[in-house]
Structure formats: C-alpha cells, structure tokens
Amino acid sequence: MDEAERREMTDRRRAGRLVVPSEQAPADRALLERSAIEELSHHADPWRVLRILSEFVEGFAALNEVGPAVTVFGSARSKPKDPYYKAGEALGAALANLGFAVITGGGPGIMEAVNKGCHDAGGLSVGCNIELPHEQSLNRYVDLGVEFRYFFVRKNMFVKYARGFVIFPGGFGTLDELFESLTLAQTGKIEHFPIVLFGSPYWKGLLDWLNEHVLSSGAIAPDDLKLMTLTDDPDEAAAMATRPLPVKVQRPREQTGEPKAGAQ
C-alpha cells in the first residue's frame, strides 16, 4: 500500500457496503450512547435495527461458503519478531494443510500472523474486521475480508462458522472472546467444540486462578475447566482444534435455567 492509498484509507473507512467518513463516531458507540437529540426523538434506535439486520445478512452471505474453519484470537500488538507471531504463522499453515480455513479479526499482530501462515500455505484466509475510532485496516494476507460496524455481529460470525477456537496471548478483546466462548459451551448454546489456549506461560496464571478461586468457591463445575486445552505446539494446536472435543457437559449450569441444545 503506497502513501496515497494509506491516506485515503485513513480519511475513509469501509463498513459493509457503505463508506463511512473517518471522523464519524463508530456505530457501536452510537448504539450504546444516546445523544440529547435521540433522547427527544426516540426514532434512531428502531431504524438502526435495519442496519444491524443488513450487517448480519452481509456477513452470512460472505461466509456461508467458507467450509470447515478454525477461528483464532490473539493480540493485535504482537510484532513479527515475537515468538507468538511465528507460532501463529505455523498454526495458520498447519490448519491450511489439514484442509481448514482460518478466521481472524483481520487486523495486525497474531491475526496477521495466522492469516499469513494460512495464505502462504494455500489455504483460505478470512478476516472479520471491525470499525474502530482509530483505523484498523485488513491485513494484506486476508483472502476474504468482511468489515463490521458492530462487535456483537462480528462475534456471531466468529462462532457460527468455526469448528474450534485457538486463543493466543492477548488483551481485553482476546479475554472477552475466550470467556464468551466458554460461556456458550458451558450453557449448551453451542456444540462443545475445542477451545485451545496457546502459550502455557501466558495462560498458567489465569488457569491457576480459575482452579484456586473460581472452582473452589463453587462458581463453576470441574467439567467446565475441561472445556479448555493447553499447548505450546502449533501442530498440536491445529490437531486439537480440528477434532471433536471428548468432554461432554451433561447439563447446563443450574443458574441459567435453560435446556441444553438438542435436549428433548
């Protein structure tokens, strides 16, 4: 991308089929915050539903033919010399060699690494980008890119078209995706497919805390922790993420009051 194209992308950003001026507030912020005019008119939110609906339709249409895929999450701040960046490349290649597409957030860091590994190995590299206050463009290794205004629509695509998750070290966004996927599996909202944590030094403290405090207090069940597996090997992570998870949670957590998916 030359400097002129970069300036053009900075000035304007694509969202679905529309082009949104970069000075306009992100759609997620507009949804969650109400201006004084909106408080008086009460018209903005009902019409916004149509935009949300159109974003679901566009996402479904774009990703429906992807085929078997694994969604990978991780930090946008990892650099090419980072060992986890290199591992992300190796994972992307391993998944492509197994016949799986990869789905990432489409941005830099671990997302770029996984897209690069898959793309270079001849696999289908998918990126689901998000409109942010500070521009995050799709990385150049994305073969199929979809851009979203709303986080919750984008999250739906990550889950709907994946056979498993691999979660690299990352920040709040990565942790959000981890715990949302665990919640969906724990409550029977999704079939119990693999959730693989990559990088034991990074995740060990969190797993210890879950065992020592959350499990010991009775807030989760022992089987809930078995929904996750841990590895430091890209090939093993690819194998784990593409095979059925052997652990079956017999019934959803009592506090939800909801039947397990597929229950009679």
N, C-alpha and C positions, 0 to 999 in steps of 0.2 A: 504494500500500500504506500503510494507516494504521499508527499506532504499535502498536496492539494486535496487528495481524496480523504486524508486524515482530517483536514479542516472541515471538509464537507460533512463527514460523519460526526464531527464534534458539534457542528451547527444544527444538524438534524438527525433524528434517530427514527428507525422504522419500528412500528409496533403493529403486528398483524399485517393487514393490508393497507394501513394508514401510515402517513409520515407525520410525526409529532415534533413541533418545534422544541429544541432542547431547553429553552427557558420555561417551558410549561411544567407544572408540578407533575410527578409521576401519578399514574391513575390510582395506584394503591393508596397514596396519601389522600387523594381527593375522595376516595371511598370512605376512609376511616376518619377523616376530619370534616367537619361541617362548617362552612362559612356562614356569615350573618345573612347573606342573601339566600342561601339554601335553607336556612332555618325558617325564613319568612315564606319562601315559595313552596317548599315541600315537593318540588317537581323533579329535582335532579336524580334522586335515587331510583325511582321507578324506571326512568328512561335508561339509567346506567345498567340495569339488568339486561337490556338488549345487547349492549356492548359486551357484557360478560358472557352471555349466551353465544354471541358470534365468535368469541375467542375460544370457547370450548369446541365449537363446530370446526373452526380452522385447525385447531390442534388435533382433533380426531381425524380429520381428513388428511392431514400431513403425515401422521404417524401410523395410520391404520395398517399400512403395508410393510412396516419395518421388519416384521418377523421376530424370531427369538432374540431377546436383547437383555443386557445387564446394565442397570443404572449405577453409576459411580459418582460418589460425592467426595469433596476434599477442598482444601484451602485454595483460594484464588491468589494467594500471596507467595506460593512456592515458586522458586526460580529454577531454571534449567540445571543448575549445578547441585540442587537439593537432591539427596538420595531418594526421597519420596517421589520427586518428579521422575527420576529414572525408573523407579519401580512402577509408576503409573504408566509410562511408556511400555514397559514389559507386560503389564497386565492387559493393556489395550491390544497388544499384538497376540497375547495368549488367547484372549477371548475371540479375536478375529479368526485365529487358527482353529478354534473349536466350532466355528460357524455362527458366532453370536455377534450381533451389532452391539455397540456401546452407546449409552445415552448419558450425557453430562449436562451441566448448566451452560456449556458452550463458551465459557469465559477463559481467563488465563489460569496459570498455576497448574494444579493437579488436573483440572478439567482439560486444559490444553494438552497435557502430557498423555492422558488416556486417549483423547481424540487423535493425537499424533500417532501413537503406537498402533491403534486400530487402522487408521487411514493408510499408514505406510505398509501395513501387512495385508492390505487389500480388503479389509472389512468395511462395513457401513458405519460411519462415524456421525452420530446425531448430537446436535446441540440445542438445548432449550434455553434461550437467553431471556433475561428479564430487564425491563425498563427500570433504570436506577437514576437517582439525582445526578450522579457522576457517571458518564458514559462507560458502559461495559459492552464492547462490541464482540461479535462472534469471532472465535479464533480461526485461523486460516486452515485448520485441519478438519473442520466440520464439513461433511458432505451434504447433510440435510439439516438445515437450520430453521428453527421456528422461534419467533420472538413474542413475548408475552408482556402484557401490562400488569397482570395480577398474579401475585405469588401463589394463591390457592389454586388457580387454574393450572399453572406450571407444575405444582406439586402433584396434581392429579395425573398429569402426563408421565411424570417420573415413575409413579406406581403402576398405572394401568398397563403400560407397555413393557414392563420389566419382568423377568423371570427370577431375578435376585438382585441384591444390593451389595456393593463393596464400598466401604466407608473408610477413606483415608483421614489422616490428621487434618483438622480444620477448626474453624472458629464457630461463632454462634450459628451461622447458617447450616454448617455441617452437623452440629449437635441437634439443631432443630429437625433436620431430616432423619437423623438417627432415631430420636425419641418418637417422632411421628410414625416411622415405620414399625418400631417396636409396639407402639400403642395399637396400630391397625392389626398387627399379627396377634397380639395378646387378646384383643377383644373379638377376634374372628371376622374382622371386616375384610381382610384379605386372606387368601390361602397362605399357609405358613411356608413361604419360600425363604431361602437363605439370606441372612443378614451377616455379612462378613466384615469384621473390623481388621484393617490392615495397619500394622505397626504396633507391636506389643509394648514397646517402651512408652509410647504416647498414651495408649488406652489403659494401661495397667492400673493407674491411679483411679480412674473412673470405675473400673470393674471392682477394684477393692472397696471403694466407697459404696457401690451398689450392694455388695455382699455384706459388708460390715454394718451398714446403717439402714439401707432401704429394705433389704431382705430380712435382717434381724428384727426390724420393727414390725414386720408383717404387712408392709405396704405392697409387696409383690410376692409371688409364689416362687419356689425353687425352679419350677419348669420355665418360668418367664426368662430367667437368665440363660437357659439353654437355647433360646431363640437366636443367640449370637454365637459366632465362632470367631476365633482369633488366629491370625497368621502373619508371618513376615516374608512369605514367599509368593511372588506374583503368579507362578504357575499353579500353586496350591490354591490361591485365592480364586483363580479362574475356575478350577475344578470344583471348589466348594460352592461358588455362586451359580453354577450351572447344573447342579444335581438337586433332586428333591431333598428337602430338609427332613431328617428322620424323626425329629421331635414333634409330637402332636400334643397340643394343649387340649385336654378332653372337654373343657367347658370354659366359656369366657369368664373373666373376673366377675365376682359376685356383685361388685358395686355398679356394673353397667346395667344389669337387668335386661340385657339384650340376648337373643338367641344366637348361637354360633352360626356362621354362614353355612348353608346346606342342611341345617337341622330340620327335622320334621316338626 
